[in-house]
């Protein structure tokens, strides 16, 4: 038994795929308590009975197509026409476009690579400092994770068995509040101009709307379909994927038919990685539940922490560390099953917990020293990662303020759920 545990540890240190390590832990754990190992396979197969899981590959496919198409350029152009007149107009545009794009692609790395090359030269040309520009793009790369149809929101709902439509509603106000603070800061830091900006003509606005006309209905298809009672999450995902496919391949023709198989493979590889990790994690989680590990952990924590608010503070610190070390999908799969029973013990609403969870992981992406966005931006813009540490600090401070408010004012997350859910 010691040999198997040591072998699993060596696999993890050598960088073996996460699902192999988790599955090995599950097998060893069940074997150690003399339970038939077929239980692991049964738990993995139970995942196929989760209807909400259908939404994940379809939204991933739609997001991959959008990231490969000319959508980033069209969104940027339209946002600049509509919002460019504001103080700090281009910075505001950058934040809004990054938030919208990340909501559909679900991965901040994609946002930094798809939009960073367009935004950084434009910001520098508009007299923003390099430090501010780098910090803005790096921090806003994961800004849309709270907005529907964010993939991490769906994944949290699947793991925690929380309604996806409630999570979609819960993320809107916290996401808008976070966006508002960053927009206000960007306006404050906007470079002074001697000449007033020229007014945008109605013809220019119409041209921008016309160019992006086929992509503008996307949020209304998802939200309108679900909250209008016409569609469930899986059906909304299927219609979104089909709509995006038709628009980008046959109407805009940004993506050629010969490239479609590559995009399908690319998106399904991402889903496959999430699926096998999730399946292995369910087996490991079942062992933890059988052995009452979460309840024992809760009783242990309760001896030292009686306050719900102290628990939430320590949870935030823990999740920030996790978010800076793991990608968001791995973090959700590994940590959510362990935290949910403990949070229930402290009477934390699981919808509110999901928003706290994703806010922490979103901030963790740009938290020094090893936040993923920092290294992606360093590679994309060919800048030392230490330079990005300093550039993101003001934005990180604002994001921390939003985290505190989201954590200790649950009404911000639950207001729309109670009103409409």
N, C-alpha and C positions, 0 to 999 in steps of 0.2 A: 504493500500500500504506500509506504514511504517512497518507494522507487517511482510509482506512478505520479505521486504528487510532485516529486522533484522533476520528473520528465515534463509535466505540464508547465511548471515554472520555467524550465529551460525553453520550451516552445514559445512562451510569452516573451521572454527576454530576447529571443532570436527574431522576434517580429513576425511570428506566424499569424495567419489570418485570425481575426477576433472570434469568428464563429467556431473555429477549431478549438481554440482555448476554452471558450465557454462550454462547448459540447463535451470536451474532455473533463472539465470540472463537474458537469452534471453526471456523467457516467461514473466517475470516481466516487462522487458523493452518494449516489444511489447504491453502488456496489458496497460501500463502507457500512451501510445499514441493512445489508442483505435483502434489498428489493430488486426484483427482476428488472434487468436493464431494458426490457421492451417498453417499460414505462416512458423512457426517454423518447422513443420513436412515436409512441402514442401521443405524448404531449406536443411533439413537433407537428404531427399530422393534424392536431386539433386546430392549428392555425388556419387550415384551409376552410374551416367553418365560420371564419370571421368575415361577415359580408362587407364591413367597412374597408377591409384590406383591398378590395377591388379599386377603390378610388386612388390609391397610391401610384400604381404603375401608369394609370391614365394621366394623372396630373404631372407625373415625372416626364412622360412622353410629350405632353403639351409644352411643358417648360423647356425641354431640350430643343424642340422645334423653334420656340420663340428666341432662345439664346443663339441659335444658328442663323436666324433670319435677319432682316433689316429692321426688326421691331425696335431695338435700342435707339437707332438713329431717328426713326420716326417719332418715338416718344419724346426724345430729347428736343427735337425741332418743335413739336407741338407745345411742350411745356415751356420752352423758351419764348414762344409767341404769346402764350397766355400769362406767364408769370414773370417774364423778363423785365417788365416795367417796375417791379418791386425793388426797394433798396436791397442790395445783395441778391439781385434777381437770378444770376447764374448759379449761385450757391444754393438758393432755394430750389431751383430747377433740378440741380444735382440730387438733392435730398429726396425730392418727390419722385423722380424717375427711378432712383435706386430702390426706394421703398416699394414702388409698384412692381418693378422688375423682379426683386427678390421674392415678393409674395407669390409670384407665379413659378419662378424657377426653384425656390426653396433652398438655394445654396449660395452663400455670400461669395464664394470663390468665383462662381460664374459671373456674378455682378461686377466684381472688380475687374475681371479680364474682359468682359463684354463692353463695359461702359468706361472703365478707367482710361483706356487709350483715347476716348473721345473727350472725356471731361477734364483731365489734367491739363492738356495744352490749352483748352478753352478758358479754364480758370486762370492760368498764368497769363494768357493774353489779355484777360479782363482785369489785370493788375492785382489779383489776389497773390499773397505771398506763397512761396512754395511750401512752407511749413503748414499753413492753414489748408492749402489745397490737398496735400497728402493726408493730413489728419481727417479732413472731411470725407474723402473717398474711402479711406480705410475703415472709418467708423460707420459710414452709411452703407457699407457693403452688405451688412446683415440687418439693416433697419426694418425690412418688411416682413420679418418672420412672425410677427403677431397679426398680420393682416391675412384674411382668407384669400385664396385657398392654400395657405402655407402648408407644405408637406410635414414639417415638424408638428404642427397643430393636429394634423390627421393622425400621425404616428402616436402622439401622446394619447389621443382619444382611444386608439386601438389598444394600447398597452394598459391604460388606466380604466378602460371600459367606461368612458365618459362620452356623452353625446357630442358628435362633431359639430352640429349646428350651434350648440351652446358655446363651444370653444370659439367658433368663428365670430359669434356675437361678442364674446368676452374680450377678444383681442382688439376690437376696433377702437374703443376709447383710450386704453393704455397706449396703443400704437400711435394714435393721433396726438396724444399728450406728449409722447416722446419726440415725435416729429415736430410739434409746435415749439418745444424748447430749443431744439437744434436749429430750427428756422429762425427763431428770435436771436439766437447767438450769431448766426450767419449774417443776419441783417445788421447787427451791431458791429460786426467785424468787416463789413463791406468797405471797399476802398472809396475814398472821397473822390467825387467827380466834379470837374469844373463846369462841364456842359450837361444839361439835362438830357436824358434819353429821349430819342425820337418816339413819338406816339406810334403805336402799331395800328395800321389801317385795318378796316373790316375785311378788305380783300385778302390781306396776309393771314388773318385769323381763319377765314374761310378756307384758304389754301391749305393751312396746316391741319384743319379739321378734316378736310377732304382726303388728305394724304394718309391720315391714320384712321379713317372712318371705319374700316373693317375690324380694327383692333379695339376701338373704344367700347364696343358692347360686351367685351369679355367679363368684366366685373359684374355687370348686370345679369349675364347669363348664369353665373355661379350663384350670386347672392339672391337675385330675383327668383331664380328657379327653386332654391332651397327654402327661402323664407316666404315665398309666395305659396308654398305647399304643393308645387307642381313636381318637384324632383327631390329625391334623396341624394346623399353625397355621391354615391357611386354613379347614379344616373347623370348628375351634374358634371362629374368628371368625364364620363363617356361623351357627352355632348360637347364639352369644352375641347377635348382631344380631337374630335371629328371636325369641329368648327375651325380650330387652329390649323389642322392639316389642310383643309380645303382653302383657307385664306392664304396661307403662306406658300403652298405648292401650286395652286391653280389660279389664284387671283393676283397676288403680288409676284409670284414666281421667283421668290428669293431662294427657294430650295428646289433643286432639280430632282426629278423622280429617281435618277440613278444614285443620288445621295441618300435617299430615304432609308434603304436597308441599313446603312451605317448608323444613322440616327436612331433607328429602332433598336439596333444592337447596343448602342451606347446607353440609351435610356434604360433598357432592360437589364443591362449589367449593373447599373446603379440600384435598380429595384431588387435584383437578385442578391446583391450584397446585403441590402437591408433585410430581405426576406430570410436568408439563412441565419443571420445574426439574431433576428427576432425569434425564429424557430428554436435555435439553441438556447436562447435566453429564457423562453417559456418553460423549457425542461428544467433549467437550473432554478428558475423562480418557483416551480412546483415543489422542488425539494425543500427550498427555504420555507415555503408555506407549511409543508408537511411536518417539518421539524420545528415549526413555530418560531423561526428565527426573528421575523419582524416584530412579533409580540414580545419576545425576550429582549430585543434591542429597545423596544419602546419602554418596557418596564425599567430597564437599566437607565435610559435617558431620563425617565420620569423621576428617578431618585434624586437627580441633580438639577433638573430643569422642570419646574412646575408651570411656568408661564408660557402660554402660546406664543407671545411676542418674542420672548427670548429664543424659543425654538426656531421661529422664522428668521431671526437674525443669524443664528448659527447655520441654518439651512442655506441662507444666501451666501455666506462665506464659503461653505462647502461647495455649493454649485458653481460659484465663480472660479474656484480652483479646478473643478471638473471641466467646466466649459473652456478653460484656457489650455487644457491638456488633451481633450478628446474632441473628435468631430461631433456635431450635434446629434446625429442619428445613433452613434454608439453610446453617447452619454444617456440618451433617453432610454434605450433598451436596457442598459446596465443598471441605472439608478432608479428609474421610476417605480419598478416593482418593489424595491426595498423601501422607498420613501412613502409611497401611498398609504400603506397600513399605519405607519407611524403618524402621518399627518392626520389620518382619520381619528387617531387617539387624542390628538390635540384639537379636534373639531375644526379642522381647516377644510373649507369647501374645495372639492377636487377640481372644479372648474377654475377657481381662483388660483389653486396650486399650479395648474397647468400654465397659467399666464406668468406666475412667479418663476416657474421652471424655465420657460422659454426666454424670458427677459434676462435671467442670469446667464443662460447659455449664449444668448446673443451678445451680451457684454463680454463674456469670456472670450469670444472670437478676437477681440482687440485688446485684451488685457495682457500687459507684459508679465513675464518675459517670453512666454511661448504661445500667445494667442495666434490662432491659425491665420487670421486676416493680416497680421503684421508680416508674416513670412510670405504670404501670397502677394501682398502689395510690394514688399521688398524685391521679390523676383520680377513682378510685372513692371515696376518703375525703375529697377536697377539702382536702388538706394539702400544704404546700410540699414539693417533692422533697428539699430540703436537710434537712428534719426527718426524713424517712425514711432518709437516709444515717446519721444518728446512731442511729436506732431499730434498724436492722438490724445494726449493727457487732458486738454480742455474739454474735448468731446466726451471722454471717458468720465470726467467729473459730472457732466450734465446727465449722462446715462445712469450714473450711480444715484443721482437725485431722483430720477424717475423710478428707479428700482425701489427705493425706500418708500416713495409715495404709493406705488402699485402694491407693495407688500402690506403696508399698514392701513391702507384705505381700500378694502376689498370692494366697496361699492363702485369704484371706478371700473373694475372688471365685471361686476355682476349686475350693474344697472340695466344694461340692454337685455341681458338674459332674463331678468325679472320682468322687464317691460314687455318684451316680445316673445321670449322663449316659452 
